[in-house]
């Protein structure tokens, strides 16, 4: 059973972040440049929140705000769910489904270790199921 640590080792632990006083526009530019759907918001070394495309759509576009004048800290999601590296992929999927979230920061003590997306989790589950199918097929053909 794969763990969060396994995923981070395979995917890498690059963390893209902005500060709360960054403009939403600058955060969106970073997200577009890196091809990601969310950035962590760090206040110094501590995680203050997360800014996702969903936050932008609901808190800027729908409210008629300007992304160059709105600060990330004004619209970020501050209620975060985090996971430890030893959690399993299945536990992450349950948490993400139950809480209707798409991103999970990985934290060890006070240290941020990485960020997993729902895409990372789904990819890992599919890979694990494919491995199980191949093992069963091998077992059946040899049996």
N, C-alpha and C positions, 0 to 999 in steps of 0.2 A: 504494500500500500504506500503510495507516494506521499511525501510530506511537503510542507511549505518550503523547507530547506532544500529539498530535491528540486523543486521548481525554480527557486532562486539561483541555484547552481547552474541549471540548464539555461535559464533566460538571462541571467546576469542581474546584478542588483543596482543598476543605474536608477537614480531617483531624480526626477525633474521636479523642481520646486520654485516657488515664488514667495515673496514676502507679502504680508497683509496690505502694505501700502503700495503695492504694484498696481498699475492700471489693469483693468480687465482686458483691454486691448492688447497690452504687452503679454499678458498671460496667454491669450488666445494665439498670439503670434508664436510663442514658444510651443504651444500644443500643436499647431499646424506644422511647424518646422520639424518636430520630433515624431509626428504622426501618432499622437496620443490623445485620449479623450478626457484626461483629467491631470491636474498637477496638485501635488501636496503644497500646502501653505505652511511655511515654517516661520516661526517667530523666534529668531535666534536659532538655537539647536532643537527647540521643542515644536512638535506638530500642533499647529493652531487650527487646522481644518483642511479641507480639500475643495478644489474648484473643478467642476466638471462642465461639460457641454450642456448638461441638463440644467445646472445652476444658471448658466449664461442665458439659456432660452427662457427660463421661468422668471429670473430676477432682473434681467436687463431688457431683452427683446419685448416680452409681454408687458413690461411696465413702462416702456417707452424711454428708458434711460440711455445715456450715451456711453459706449464702452471705453472711450478714451478718458472720460471724466469720472467714471465709477471705479472705486478701488476694490480689489479682490476681497479685502476684509469686510466689505459691506454686503457681499452676496455669497460668500463661501459657506459650505456646510460645515458646521462645527461639531455635530454629533457624529463621532467616528467610532467605528468598530474596528478593533485591531486584532491581529493574530500573532501567536508565537511561532517560531520556525518548526517546532515539533508537531504542530497541528496537521491533520491529514487533509488531503485534497477534498475528500468527502465532507469533512467537517466544515471546510470553507464554503463548499457549495451549499450546504444546509443553511449556514449563517447568511450567505448572500441572498438566497431564495427567501428565507424567513423575513429578513430585514429589508428586502427589496433594494439592495445596494449593488453597485457594480465594481467597487474597488475596496481592497483591504490592505492597509498599511501593515507591514510586518515589523514587530517591535520586540527587542530583547532588552528587558529592563527599561532604561530610559533611552536606549539607542534605537534609531530607525534603521532597519536592515534592508528594506525594499518595499515594493508596492506590487500587489497582484491585481489583475483585472479579471472580470468574469470570463473574458476570452482566454486568459492563461489557464483558468480553472477548467473550462470546457475542453480546451485542447488536451490537457493532462488526463481528464476523465476518458476522452475518446481514445487516446493513446493506450491507456491502461486496459480498456475494454478490448481494443484490437489485439493487444498482447495476449489477453486471456483467450480470445477466440483462436488465435494461432496456436497456442499451447494445446487447446482442446482438439483442434484439427489434427495436430501432430500425434496426440495421444490416440485418437480414433483410428487414424491410418496405420499406426503401428500395432494397435490392439488386435 
